[in-house]
Amino acid sequence: MRCPVTRLFLILLCVLQSHAATSDHIEAVENGLLPAVVIKGRPVRHASILERMKALNVRGVSIAVVNNYEIEWAKGYGFADLESKRPVEVTTLFQAGSISKPVAAVAAMKMVEKGIFALNQDINTFLKTWKLPDNEFTKDKKVTLREILSHSAGLTVHGFPGYAAGDPLPTLVQILNGEKPANTPPIRVDIVPGSIWRYSGGGYTIMQLAMTDVSGKAFPAIMRDTVLSKASMRSSTYENPLPARLSELAATGYRRDGTRVPGRYHTYPEMAAAGLWTTASDLARFGIEIQKSRGTLQSDSEADDGPGDADGTLFFSLGETPEVTFTLDDRGCDNWF
């Protein structure tokens, strides 16, 4: 009987050591925040998460820490809803804002991989219910998915404010045309595509319509089937408005002055650009899938419209499907999602 007892002791010892290491890691994160600027030779005052939340008037925070391709720990701080004193839990849903874009980009590139999309063709080739108007800027150079993904398509509209509870919601075509009840200007080309980098949530909204047009599916369903389920992001959704069944899991929005957002949060029909509801742990799972993916580079001579089609291309695998393609241009850091 000595061997089983010895094994049990060793297992318990390993568990206790692992727990102690994790506790140390949590302590380091919770109380080891650095200031925005650190000057060499001067003492550094570390701050705690709770101190920074108080200083910045932040009501609730959710954290997930990845260590060696696994979520080591996740934890919530503060309140998901201050008025009801509902605390932030690891299951609390937050609006991801522009983090919606890289997740949507994976779905778009999966469609490229399947031959539904192409990176270098005129985006109007894939748009059916609306067309991006041509003008003097697109006379010789058309807008492509590659440029939309990398914010170099010359498209207008930086971002979107969303729609308050009770406000009428525009269709995607109304948003693209800047027609009421849309609250943003028309999305148009006002710079030669590919000439400069300029952030454009409007571009991702065009991509959203193209994805639904070529697939015949609603955008939340595309994202669920293509990325969220593959990356085990089971708590996440692109559904806007947020369904009632998920409302109690959602964090209430608070402005910088601490006031509550009327109706708790805004709705974003511009889902690819800003519509993701997710948890810190689900975003960590997405990051892990990207980290674990296989990377490779190709030369200009290998460029094509399919997977691995560009100079400086990286491949990312999600779940059972190999090789999602992202484009990282060799001009440097000009290409963002």
C-alpha angles and dihedrals in degrees: 000000000000095000096056091046091049091049091049091051091051092048091050090047092052091048092050092048091049091049091050092050091049091049089052090050092050090049091050092053097040095050105022105073113145126220118254091256127036118191117206113247095019124103115261120223112209119209133205126239091246092051092053092045089055094045092050096039092239114163101197141009134187123198134188119183121205120207122177094346094310135095101253095185142343130197143168129226130196126352133327086198118017097194095056093033090235105165127225109259130185086258094054113123119226130187104252096204112194092358080082088077102066091045090051089046090061090056092049091051091049086058089051089051090054093049094248092113133028125208099218104040126099106276088225087070088073100036115094109160094045137012129216104242116245119229141158091296094056097041093103102013124045126205113258135189089249091061094042091054092049097043093243101111095103091242125153133230113069098203147336132251094207127223125286121234109282095020116125112258120227125222118249090254090053089052092050091050096041091238123154133301084034111101097205133069124262116287106239142150112260099159129050106270113254095016100104142001116254126159113247127178084177090068092056089051089057088049090052092056092046091052093052092043095054095040101038089222133115113260096243089054091050091052094045094050098038105039118355097057093040092053093044090246089150097158095051130095141170092208112136122214089039109244117251091242089066099039095094090054092053125099116238115240121242127189125232091267089055097253119140119252107246108253089015098266144008128255120235117202083177086082101163090052101040114349106100119121110193148142129247089248093053091051088050089054090052090051091049091054090052092047093050094048125108117255130203139161129225133197127241090258090063095053115128139139097267133072111319091020105145144057107265094017120166125202122216125188123210120195113307095347115088127218121010109190126229122180118228108178119218092234089088132244096353095105117081132160 
